[in-house]
């Protein structure tokens, strides 16, 4: 199993001080976090695209390009690219360039997006949300397959036999689809032969198994090979369970309560948070031993090939986040890989 991180580069007020970092300091900290993940042996890091004041991640490809020059092995992905409000040609060019800079370590993870700010920002109509994504995905896949492209659609100007450059180092630049809970999206990813990332950020993870089954069914019924599956979750590690909960809860609460006020959710209580961190809950928070147990438990349900953890749900102090990454890379990842290798043998 591949294990890694993803982040939206949150820059929310720290719970106990109410202060935020200067964006340049937050980005410098992020580079140190990615460097540590690379040096400690994690497989992948993803940067999500958001266009909100509490995130510094409106240009993931730029951030990942900076990371490419400071890392050696770790794969570099978006998480996600909001494809409905993007130009697929520019997306392909940006990640092809990233692939060249990183010597073949780039990936694109596309999705419809959990927030909608990018649509009015770039002049798109939210009523076209689903159709925009489907059309842009079609074009993105065609760009990957063909150096010279002719294409016409409903929402973007036509392309008449134009070359799209640069071409990536990888002959088949990886493209993943992120799915939050829509059955049609899961089936479509499988039918197109595209790996799927399943975001599990609430409720009981086992309830999402039908989406993993649909992804596999979509592939089987459309002549595609079985595709990789990633589970993407919120979480945090510390040396002890109590410490992990005490550090993570205030940051989680600040961010989730902000989103809750926008969407009509009640404020998060400590009891709700604690319940979400149990073996059958969605949040992957605790000691290394607890995280190992939880990842292996979920693997029994999903049989996934990748696991990515968002540790910065709200602003976690940099030194605490670095320790969490270290524990994940040096304690959790080797144990999970060893256990799964033994099972497969």
PyMOL commands that set and color helices and strands:
alter all, ss='L'
color gray80, all
select helices_A, chain A and resi 23-40+60-68+83-85+88-101+117-121+126-145+183-191+205-221+241-263+270-276+288-302+318-344
alter helices_A, ss='H'
color red, helices_A
select strands_A, chain A and resi 2-7+44-47+75-78+81-82+106-111+148-151+159-163+174-179+195-200+229-237+284-286+306-310
alter strands_A, ss='S'
color yellow, strands_A
deselect
rebuild
show_as cartoon
